[in-house]
Each structure stands twice: as structure tokens, then as C-alpha cells.
């Protein structure tokens, strides 16, 4: 057992408050003890000294990277140019990459990436407003809200980000507001892109007129999407899925709250939407083959690879979203949704814990794909070569995929779906 008396009081408190941490520490100490039993005193001292140096070096590097990250985040508010913000964003991404390689903690990465990107986005918005003023283009009387969607809306940001956002603004008879928010949106998208927020390939950005508008325009738009009267059924469904992950970033928070509430009410009360999202979630193939093997790409440039986004991560995110809509859970984050689904009895606690563990596992492997892409080892951040994994990693990934299979079957059963 751990000799708590030898430790700093703050560390003692943190260890005592975490059964998981105590279990990990005891396991590590037991392993060390077993491996030094056959060494003499001098050999034991050498081994322990070496471990001490390794641990001290790791602590120093993690503390330095955390300090540097904090200092860079402070610089966001005083940055005077888009170039400065681009460089700060790039440095922060690189720091989080290094920290994740040392300590692959998914919740920490989500939280920190979301925190600094929110700050950078707000700074850019303010700079764009000032830039427009220099062109004699002024803010209208009608306020607006800049709202995140997708992984940003769920606070699940990772090392690579793109723009998934919309703008809603107040209703009025004035035409100037439409002129202003068109100019503002187009310039904002360009400035965000310059600062490292890549343009969305699906055009889910306010520069696209379909992703900005007044509150009443948006409500009509969402109601039309829910009717599935358009010929582009699949695109309608994708857009509705996007609109279930909304989060306020900047502007009029009261307007944002009303908008998000109204959109959620329309979507959550439409049984057809729920049914189509559930079918989509249950229909996605999971890259788990027969007898604990992986189902890999059979041809093309990624032959032998797993599409982690389409055939592992997305089916889980979508299935949890479908359960959330079915049970009127309004949380947006995947783990928050799972926690609330446990509370309302949709999942038991044991299954909920397994689903959360599986989500973090799938997210971790997605982030590792991104790291290999950033380092030039992969040509696409969404594909994983299973031959790059050790046996434990393969088993972890297969276990997570088994939980996605389980979720899909439960969804089919609970919704009475025909797939």
C-alpha cells in the first residue's frame, strides 16, 4: 500500500479522493516491487534512481507545457493581429499534441482545445467588427448570436478543427441587417480560416446563406427540414443532425438560448426526425469483423485501413444522439448525454460506464490518427492502420466497437426499426 505520510498533503488529498488513482498507483508500486526483488541493494538503488529521473523529467516537461499553454491563452486577449492569433493557435495545437502523446487524456484535450478556440473565436469576431467599421460598415441595431455546431457544439474539440457554425439575428423590417450580416459572415469565415479554423467542406458556415438568418427565418427553415419535403433527403437529415449539437459562443446569449430552445423543441417533438436519425445510426457499419478481427477497407488508397470516423466513432455519436432525442435529453456532449440517459433510466449505470469508456477509447484512437496525419505518417486524419497497434490497443479498440454494436442493437430493438 501507499505510504501517504511520505507525500505532499495536496497530493495525499487528491489520491484519497480518487479510488481509480489509488488503484493505479498500487498496481505500479506492486510491479516495481516484484521487479526489484531479485536485485541486490546497489542494483535496486540504480533502478530506483533511474525511475526517479524519468519521472522527474516527465513531470517537468508536463508542467512546462501546461505553463506555456496558459501563457499563450493569456496572449489571445492582447493579440493585435490575425497573424498573431494564427501563430498562438498553431502553438497551442502543437503543445496539446505533445501533452497528449505523453498523457493521452481525452477529456482534458476536449476541454482545453474548446477553451482556447472559444477565446480565439471571440477575439476574431471582435476584430472583424472593428475591421468592418474601418470600411464604414457598422453593427445594426438587431443583435446576433454566433453558435457552434458539430464537435465544437458538443465541446469535443480535438487537434484538427474546422468551421461548423451558424449565425442567428433578430427579426425586423430593416434590410440593412441582412446586408451587414452577409458582409460580416463572409469576412469572419475568411479570418477564421486564416487563423487555423479550416473551412467546412460541407459549407456549414454563416458565409453560406443557409447557415445564417433571422430567428423567424431559421424556424421556418428547420420546420421545412423536418418535413423532408425536399428532394435532397440525405442532406436534410445531415443538417438536422448538425442542429442537435448547438452551443452559444458569442453575441446575444438570450437570443441564442431562445433560438436553441425553439430548434430543439421542433426536432425533439418530430417522431419522423427521430426515426430517421435512429435508422441512420443503426445502419452505419462498424469496423468489427468476425472472431475479434477488424473490417478494413478492401480497395483504394486506404486498403487495409479502418475509417475511424465513419465506421467507429460516428455510429456511437449518432446512436447516443438518437437515444437522447428519444428520451428528451437536451445535453449536447456525448458523455453528458450518456450520464443523463443513465439518470432517466434509458441505460443502467454499468452500461453507461461502458459506453463512456468506449467513447473515450474511440476518441483517443481518432486523436492518434490525427497525430500520425500531422506528423506525415498518414495522408488522412480519419484512417487508422490496425497493424500500427499493439495487442492491448487492438483489444481496447475491438471492445469499444463491441459496445457500439450493442448500442445499435439496443436502438433497433427499442425503436422497432427495420434495417
C-alpha positions in Angstrom: 0.0 0.0 0.0 1.0 3.6 -0.5 2.8 5.3 2.4 0.7 8.5 2.4 2.9 10.1 5.1 5.8 10.5 2.7 3.7 12.6 0.3 2.8 16.3 0.0 -0.6 17.0 1.7 -2.2 18.2 -1.6 -1.2 15.0 -3.4 -2.4 12.9 -0.4 -5.8 14.6 -0.7 -6.1 14.1 -4.5 -5.1 10.4 -4.1 -7.5 9.8 -1.3 -10.4 11.3 -3.3 -9.8 9.0 -6.2 -10.2 5.2 -5.9 -9.1 4.9 -9.6 -5.9 6.8 -8.8 -5.2 4.7 -5.7 -5.7 1.5 -7.7 -3.3 2.7 -10.5 -0.6 3.7 -8.0 -0.8 0.5 -6.1 -0.6 -1.5 -9.3 2.5 0.4 -10.4 4.2 0.1 -7.0 3.4 -3.7 -6.9 5.0 -4.1 -10.3 8.1 -2.2 -9.2 8.4 -4.3 -6.0 8.1 -7.6 -7.9 10.8 -6.5 -10.4 13.4 -5.5 -7.8 13.0 -8.5 -5.5 15.8 -10.4 -7.3 18.2 -7.4 -7.3 20.9 -6.6 -4.7 20.8 -3.3 -2.8 23.1 -1.4 -5.2 21.2 -2.6 -8.3 17.9 -1.7 -6.6 19.2 1.8 -5.9 20.3 2.3 -9.5 17.0 1.1 -10.8 15.0 3.4 -8.5 17.3 6.4 -9.2 16.7 5.9 -12.9 12.9 5.7 -12.4 13.2 8.9 -10.3 15.0 10.7 -13.1 12.5 9.6 -15.7 9.5 10.6 -13.5 11.1 14.0 -12.6 11.8 14.7 -16.3 8.2 13.8 -17.3 6.8 16.0 -14.5 9.0 18.9 -15.5 8.0 18.6 -19.2 4.3 18.4 -18.5 4.4 21.3 -16.0 6.4 23.4 -18.5 4.0 22.6 -21.4 1.0 23.4 -19.2 2.5 26.7 -18.1 3.3 27.6 -21.7 -0.2 26.8 -22.8 -1.6 29.0 -20.0 0.7 31.9 -21.0 -0.3 31.6 -24.7 -4.0 31.6 -23.7 -3.4 34.9 -21.8 -1.9 36.4 -25.0 -5.1 35.8 -27.0 -6.9 38.8 -25.5 -4.0 41.2 -26.1 -3.2 40.0 -29.7 -3.3 42.8 -32.2 -3.4 41.0 -35.5 -4.8 37.9 -37.2 -1.3 36.7 -37.8 -0.6 36.7 -34.0 -3.8 34.7 -33.4 -2.8 32.2 -36.1 0.6 31.7 -34.5 -0.9 31.4 -31.0 -3.5 28.8 -32.3 -0.7 26.8 -34.0 1.5 26.8 -30.9 -1.4 25.8 -28.7 -2.3 22.9 -31.0 1.3 21.7 -31.0 1.5 21.9 -27.2 -1.7 19.8 -26.8 -0.3 17.3 -29.3 2.8 16.9 -27.2 0.9 16.6 -24.0 -1.5 14.0 -25.5 1.5 11.9 -26.7 2.8 11.9 -23.1 -0.6 11.6 -21.3 -3.4 10.6 -23.7 -6.3 12.0 -21.7 -9.3 12.7 -23.9 -11.5 14.8 -21.5 -8.5 17.1 -20.9 -7.8 17.6 -24.6 -11.5 18.3 -25.3 -11.7 20.8 -22.5 -8.5 22.7 -23.3 -8.9 22.8 -27.1 -12.5 24.0 -26.6 -11.4 26.7 -24.1 -8.7 28.3 -26.3 -10.6 28.0 -29.5 -13.6 29.8 -27.9 -11.3 32.6 -26.8 -9.7 32.9 -30.2 -13.1 32.8 -32.0 -14.4 35.6 -29.8 -11.3 37.7 -30.4 -11.5 37.3 -34.1 -15.2 38.2 -34.1 -14.4 41.5 -32.3 -11.6 42.2 -34.7 -13.8 41.6 -37.7 -16.4 44.0 -36.3 -13.7 46.6 -35.9 -12.4 45.9 -39.4 -15.8 46.5 -40.9 -16.1 49.8 -39.0 -13.0 51.0 -40.9 -15.0 50.4 -44.1 -17.9 52.4 -42.7 -19.9 49.2 -42.2 -21.4 49.4 -38.7 -23.2 46.9 -36.5 -27.0 47.1 -37.0 -29.5 47.6 -34.1 -30.5 44.0 -34.4 -28.3 41.8 -32.2 -26.9 38.4 -33.3 -25.6 35.1 -31.8 -22.7 33.1 -33.1 -23.4 29.4 -32.4 -21.2 26.4 -32.7 -22.4 23.1 -34.1 -20.8 19.6 -34.5 -18.0 18.5 -32.3 -17.5 22.2 -31.2 -21.1 22.3 -30.2 -20.5 19.2 -28.1 -17.3 20.6 -26.6 -15.4 17.7 -28.2 -12.7 19.6 -30.0 -9.5 17.8 -31.0 -6.2 18.6 -32.6 -7.7 19.4 -36.0 -10.6 21.7 -36.3 -12.8 23.2 -39.0 -15.7 25.7 -39.0 -19.1 24.3 -38.1 -21.0 27.4 -37.1 -24.2 29.4 -37.8 -25.5 32.9 -37.1 -29.0 33.9 -36.0 -30.0 37.5 -35.6 -33.1 39.5 -34.5 -36.1 39.9 -36.7 -37.0 43.4 -38.0 -38.2 45.2 -41.2 -34.8 46.7 -41.8 -32.8 45.4 -44.8 -29.5 46.8 -43.5 -29.2 43.9 -41.0 -29.2 41.4 -43.9 -26.6 43.4 -45.7 -24.4 43.7 -42.6 -24.6 40.0 -41.5 -23.7 38.9 -45.1 -20.6 41.1 -45.1 -19.7 40.1 -41.6 -20.2 36.4 -42.1 -18.1 36.2 -45.3 -15.2 38.2 -43.7 -15.4 36.2 -40.5 -15.1 32.9 -42.3 -12.0 34.1 -44.1 -10.4 35.4 -41.0 -11.1 32.2 -39.1 -9.6 30.2 -41.9 -6.5 32.4 -41.8 -6.2 31.7 -38.1 -6.3 27.9 -38.5 -10.0 27.1 -38.4 -10.3 25.4 -41.8 -13.4 26.0 -43.9 -16.1 23.3 -43.6 -16.2 21.1 -46.7 -20.0 20.7 -46.1 -20.4 24.6 -46.1 -21.8 24.6 -42.6 -20.6 28.2 -42.1 -22.5 31.5 -41.9 -20.9 32.7 -45.2 -23.4 30.1 -46.7 -26.8 31.9 -46.6 -28.4 28.6 -45.5 -26.5 28.9 -42.2 -27.4 32.5 -41.2 -30.7 34.3 -40.9 -33.2 35.9 -38.6 -34.8 33.9 -35.8 -38.1 33.5 -37.8 -36.2 32.6 -41.0 -34.4 29.9 -39.1 -37.5 28.5 -37.6 -39.2 28.2 -41.0 -36.0 26.6 -42.3 -35.9 24.0 -39.5 -39.6 23.2 -39.9 -39.1 22.6 -43.6 -36.1 20.4 -43.0 -38.3 18.3 -40.6 -41.0 17.8 -43.2 -38.5 16.0 -45.5 -40.3 17.5 -48.5 -37.1 18.4 -50.3 -35.7 16.0 -52.9 -32.3 16.1 -51.0 -33.5 13.8 -48.2 -30.0 12.8 -47.1 -28.7 16.4 -46.9 -31.8 17.4 -44.9 -31.1 14.7 -42.4 -27.4 15.7 -42.1 -28.5 19.3 -41.5 -31.0 18.3 -38.8 -28.3 16.1 -37.1 -26.0 19.1 -37.1 -28.7 21.3 -35.5 -28.9 18.9 -32.5 -25.4 20.0 -31.3 -25.8 23.7 -30.7 -23.8 25.8 -28.3 -23.6 29.6 -27.7 -20.2 31.2 -28.4 -20.6 35.0 -28.8 -23.2 37.7 -29.0 -26.7 37.9 -27.6 -27.0 35.0 -25.2 -30.7 35.5 -24.6 -31.3 35.3 -28.3 -29.1 32.2 -28.6 -31.0 30.5 -25.7 -34.4 31.1 -27.3 -33.1 30.0 -30.7 -31.6 26.8 -29.4 -34.7 26.0 -27.3 -37.0 26.6 -30.3 -34.9 24.4 -32.6 -34.7 21.6 -30.1 -38.4 21.7 -29.5 -39.2 21.3 -33.2 -36.7 18.5 -33.7 -37.3 16.6 -30.4 -41.1 16.6 -31.0 -40.9 15.3 -34.5 -41.1 11.5 -34.5 -40.1 11.2 -38.2 -36.9 13.0 -37.5 -36.1 10.7 -34.5 -36.9 7.7 -36.6 -34.6 8.7 -39.5 -31.7 9.7 -37.2 -32.1 6.3 -35.4 -32.1 4.4 -38.7 -29.1 6.3 -39.8 -27.3 5.4 -36.5 -28.2 1.8 -36.7 -27.3 1.4 -40.4 -23.7 2.6 -40.2 -21.3 -0.3 -40.4 -18.9 -0.8 -37.5 -15.4 -1.9 -38.5 -15.5 -5.0 -36.3 -15.3 -8.3 -38.2 -15.7 -12.0 -37.4 -13.9 -13.5 -34.4 -12.4 -10.3 -33.0 -11.0 -9.1 -36.2 -11.2 -5.7 -37.9 -13.3 -5.0 -41.0 -10.9 -2.9 -43.1 -11.1 -1.1 -46.5 -10.8 -3.7 -49.3 -9.6 -1.4 -52.0 -8.5 2.2 -52.8 -5.7 4.2 -51.3 -6.6 3.2 -47.8 -6.8 -0.5 -48.4 -6.2 -2.3 -45.1 -7.1 0.7 -43.0 -10.1 1.4 -40.8 -12.2 4.5 -41.4 -12.3 5.5 -37.7 -14.7 8.4 -38.3 -17.3 6.6 -40.4 -17.1 3.1 -39.1 -16.4 3.5 -35.3 -16.7 7.0 -33.9 -19.7 8.3 -35.9 -22.0 5.3 -35.2 -21.6 5.8 -31.5 -22.1 9.6 -31.5 -25.2 9.2 -33.7 -26.6 6.3 -31.6 -26.2 8.3 -28.3 -27.8 11.3 -30.0 -30.8 9.2 -31.1 -31.3 7.9 -27.5 -31.0 11.5 -26.3 -33.7 12.7 -28.6 -35.9 9.7 -27.8 -35.6 10.4 -24.1 -35.8 14.2 -24.4 -32.3 14.6 -23.0 -31.1 18.1 -24.0 -27.4 17.8 -23.2 -25.1 18.1 -26.2 -21.8 16.5 -25.1 -21.7 12.7 -25.7 -20.6 11.9 -22.2 -23.2 14.3 -20.7 -25.8 12.7 -22.8 -24.8 9.2 -21.5 -24.9 10.5 -17.9 -28.4 12.0 -18.4 -29.6 8.8 -20.1 -28.5 6.8 -17.1 -30.4 9.3 -14.8 -33.6 8.9 -16.8 -33.3 5.1 -16.9 -32.6 4.6 -20.6 -29.3 2.9 -19.7 -28.3 1.2 -16.4 -25.2 2.6 -14.7 -23.0 -0.3 -15.7 -23.8 0.0 -19.4 -23.5 3.8 -19.1 -19.9 3.4 -17.7 -19.1 1.0 -20.5 -20.4 3.4 -23.2 -18.4 6.3 -21.7 -15.2 4.2 -21.6 -15.9 3.2 -25.3 -16.4 6.8 -26.3 -13.1 7.8 -24.8 -11.4 4.9 -26.4 -12.7 5.7 -29.9 -11.9 9.4 -29.4 -8.4 8.5 -28.3 -7.7 6.5 -31.4 -9.2 9.2 -33.6 -6.8 11.7 -32.0 -3.9 9.3 -32.5 -4.8 9.2 -36.2 -4.7 13.0 -36.3 -1.2 12.9 -34.7 0.0 10.5 -37.4 -1.5 12.7 -40.0 0.1 15.9 -38.5 3.5 14.0 -38.4 3.2 13.0 -42.1 2.8 9.3 -41.4 -0.8 9.2 -42.6 -2.4 11.0 -45.6 -5.8 11.3 -43.9 -6.6 12.0 -40.3 -9.7 9.7 -40.3 -8.0 6.4 -41.3 -6.2 4.0 -38.9 -3.9 1.2 -39.9 -4.6 -1.6 -37.3 -1.1 -3.1 -38.0 0.2 0.0 -36.1 -1.5 -1.1 -32.9 -0.1 -3.5 -30.3 -2.3 -6.3 -28.9 -3.6 -4.3 -26.0 -4.6 -1.4 -28.3 -6.3 -3.8 -30.7 -8.3 -5.4 -27.9 -9.2 -2.0 -26.5 -10.5 -0.9 -29.9 -12.4 -4.1 -30.5 -14.0 -3.9 -27.1 -15.1 -0.3 -27.8 -16.5 -1.4 -31.2 -18.4 -4.2 -29.5 -20.2 -1.6 -27.3 -21.2 0.4 -30.4 -22.6 -2.9 -31.9 -24.5 -3.3 -28.6 -25.8 0.3 -28.8 -27.0 -0.2 -32.4 -28.9 -3.4 -31.5 -30.5 -1.8 -28.5 -31.6 1.1 -30.6 -33.1 -1.2 -33.2 -35.0 -3.1 -30.5 -36.2 -0.1 -28.6 -37.3 1.8 -31.7 -38.7 -1.2 -33.5 -36.6 -0.3 -36.6 -36.4 -2.2 -39.8 -32.9 -2.0 -41.1 
